[in-house]
Amino acid sequence: MTRMPSSGAPQGLPAPPPLGAAALPPGTYDGRLVLVTGGGTGLGRAIAAEFARLGAAVLIVGRRKEHLASAREELAAVEGAGPVTAATCDIRDPERIAEVFDAAGAAHGGLPDVLVNNAAANFPSPAEELTPNGWRAVVDITLNGTFFMTREFGRRHLAAGTPGSVLAVDASYAWTGGPGFAHSAAAKAGVRNLVETLAVEWGPYGIQVNGLVPGLMPHDDMTPDIRSQLDRAEDPGARQPALRVGAPRELGWAATFLASPYARFVSGHTLVVDGANWQRRDLVNAPVATVREQLGRGPFEAG
């Protein structure tokens, strides 16, 4: 039993096991192929590493060759990893997606067993300043791209009569709305709905579909706008109920569990890995600051 210090001071949630530890038995994914979109950077790279650590062959997909090359080298060095391959792909292009699946079959001798939809686009903006192109770019990558990847995965497994597992990285504002992120919040709400819809449609054919929501997990590949917001916050960990931020590997452990044989009866579920931060409510609400104020912008001027 964990005991509080005699002072009774809050301690937060314990730190995770070290990088390199595994939450599942070694070899859990031996002989299985895992495809991770956005796998060349950030959380996608961390997720891919945990599958590789458990013996999976990994195919990372992204738009930038330099990121994929670096990630491939790193993943190939993970102890226990199967073969690691990479493919450039704009997930907004269904024809290119089909080519990636064809190439995966040729290189690995079969379909991906697990699809991790991690690729997304985002940037902060008041809704009144969102351009049509900005809106389309985020929705096309985050929602349409996720559907196109998942549709290709599902069609091929349905035709082959084989089981599979889909994970979609989502966001907590899919439930709550996301002031300053109207485009991303709307797209992520669509992704959550896809998880719940396809889990029912494809469950009879052995395909499970789940969602995964990360909390604040700083990493080297954070976009400049998100990094600048984080840098402006004094002690980000103290702003979380856990009294610490998350580690990217913690999201990887959750992903490997949800797609594993030990979670076969879990489908249509979205697992939030954020130390309860999205459920936090203050007893007394702080004064409202508009999104424009939070982003350091003056009054809106049309045109």
N, C-alpha and C positions, 0 to 999 in steps of 0.2 A: 504494500500500500504506500503510495506517495504521500509524504507528510509536508505540510507547509513549514517554512522556517518559523522559529518561535516568535519572530516579529510579526508574522502574518502578512508580510509584504507580498504583493502580487509578483509572481515569477514568470508568468506566461507559459506557453506550451514548450515542452522540451525540444532541444535541437534534434534534427533528424540524424540517422546513422550517416557515416561518412560516404563520400563519393566512392563508388566501387562496390558498396554493399548491394545485395539483391534481396528483394522482397519475396521472391518465388524460388523454387528449387532450381539449381543449375540445370541447364539443358531443357527448360520448359518449352522453349521455342525451337529446339533442334529440328531441322528439316522444314521449317516454315518460313515463308517469305512475307515480310512486312513492308508496305509502301507508305512512306510518310511525305505528304506535301509540305512545302516550306521547311524541308528537312535540312537545309544547308545552314540555317542560323537559329539562334535563340532557343525557344522552347521546343520547336520541332526537332532540332539537333539533339537536345537533351532527351526527348522521348525516344528518338531513334537509338541513342546510346544504350538506354536501358533494355530495349528489345535485343540489341546486339549482345549485350552482356549475358543474356539468357539463351544465346545460341542461334538467334534468328539470322537468316539472310535478310539484308536490308536494302531497299531501293529508295533513295532519297530523290525527291523531285523539287525543282525550283526554277526560277527564271535566270539566275546569274551563275555562269559557269565557275567563276572564281570562288564563290561561296560553296558550291557543290564540291569542288576539288578539295578545298580545305577540310570540309566536313567528312568527305569520303576517306581521306587520309587518317583523320582522327578516329573515325568509327572502325576502320580496319584494324587499328591498333588495340581496340578494346579486347581484353582477354575473354575468350570463349565465343567471339563473334563469328558468324558465318560469312559468306561472301557479301561484299558491300558494292553496290553499283549506284550510278547516278544518272539522271536524265533531265535535260532542260525541257520545261513545259510551261506554257501559259495555260492555266486551268480554265480560262474562259473559252478555250478552243476545243470543242468536242473531238474534232478530227485528230488533233495532236494528242489528246488523251488516249484515243484508241491506239495510236501508234506506240505510245509508251507501254500500254498493256501488251501489245503484240511483242515488243522488244523484251519485256519482262518474261514473257512465256518462252521466248527463244533463249534468253540468257540463263534462266533459272529452271526451265523445264516444266513450268506450270503457272497457274494463276497466283497472284498475291493472296495469302490466307487472311491477312489483316490490312485494312485501309485506315490510315490515320489522316483525317482532313484537318490539317493544321494551318494551311496557307490562308491568309486574310489580308485585308488592307484597312487602314484606319488613319485618321488624323483629326485633331480637335478643331471644331468650328461651330460658331453659333448657327442655328438652322437658317437664319435669314441671309447668311453669307455663303451658304453652300451653293456652288455652281451646279448646273445640270451634269457637267462632266465629272465633277467631284463626287456627286451622288452616284452616278452610274459606275464609276470606277470601283468604289467600295462595295456596292451591291453586286456588281458583276463578279468580282473576285470572291467575296466572302460568301454570298448566297448561291449565285449561279454556278460558280466554279465548284463549290462543295457538292451541289446537286449533280453536275456533269460527271465529276469523279465517282460519286457514289452510284450513279445510274450505270456507268460503264462496269464498275465492279459487280453490281447486282445482276445485270444482264448476263454477264459471263458466267457467274456462279449458277444462276438459274438455268442457263442453257446446259451447263456441265453437270448439274445435279449435285453440286458440292457445297458444303457449309462454308461460312465465312463470318468475319466480324468487322464491323465498321465503327470507328470512333470519330466524333466530330468535336473539335475544340470550340467551345462556345464562350459566352461571357455572361456574368450575372445580370447585366442590364438587359438581357433578353427577357427577364421577368419584370424588372422594375422600370425600364426606360433609362436612357442615358443622356441627360442634359449635356450638351456640347458634343454629342456623338450620335445625332439623330440618324445618320446614314448607317453607321455600324450597328447601333442598337436595333434598328428595323431589320437589317440583314441577319443579325444573330438570332433575333426572335424567329425568323424564318428557318434558320438552321435548327433551332430547338424543336420547332414544329415538324421538320423533316425527320428528326430522330424518332419522335413519338409516332409519326405516321408510318414510316418505313419499317419500324420494329414490328408493327402489327401485320403489314402487308407481306413481309418477307420471313417472318418467324416460322411459318409452316414449312419453309424450304431450308431451314437450318441457318439462316443469316440473322445474327443479332446486331442491333444498332443501338449505340449509346453515345451520350455526350459527356464532355469533360470540361469543367470551368476552372481556369487557373486564377489564383489570387495574385497579389503583388509578388512577383518573383524576379528580382533584378538580374539582368544578364548583359553581356558585352554588346549584344546586337540590338538593344533597345533603340527605337527611332529617336532622333534628336529632340523632337517636341515632348515625347514622354520622358526622356532622360532629363530634360530641363525642368519639367514639373517635379520630378522626383528630387532633383538637386535642390529645388527651392524649399522642400519640406524638411524641417528639422527633425531628425531621428524618425524616419518612416516606420520603423518597427514599433515605436511607442504609439503609433496611430492605429495599430491593429489589435484586436482582442487577444491575439496570441502573444502580443508584445515582441513580435519578431516578424520579419518578412519570410516568404517561402523560398525554398531552394528549387531550382528547375528540376532536379532529380526526383523531387517529391511528386511532381506531375507525371514524370516518367514511370514511377512505381505504380501510380494509380492507373495509368494507361495499360501497363503490362498485366495488371490484375484483371481489368475489365475485359480484355481480349483473350484471357487465358482459359484453360479448361475448368478452372475453379470458379468461373463466373458465368457458366453457360446459361444459368437460369435468370441472369440479369440482362434485361433488354428493354429498351424504351426509357431508360433512366439517364438522368444527367447528374453526374457526381461533381460537386463543388469542392475544390481543394484550395481553400483560402483562409483557414483558421477562423471561420465564422464571421469574417469581416463584412460580407454582404448583408448579413442579418442584423448588424449592429444598429441600435437606435439609442439616441441620447435621451435622458429623462427630461432635459430642458433643451429644446432646439436652439441651435446657434442662429444668429441673425442671418437672413437670406442675403447672399451675394449673387448677383446675376452671373450668367455664364460669361457675358462680355467682361465684367469686372474680374472674374477669375482668370480670364485669358489676357488680361491687361489691355483691353480694347476700349476705346471711347464710344460715345453714342453712335448708333447706326445712322448712316446717311445713304439714302437711296441713290444708286447710280455711281 
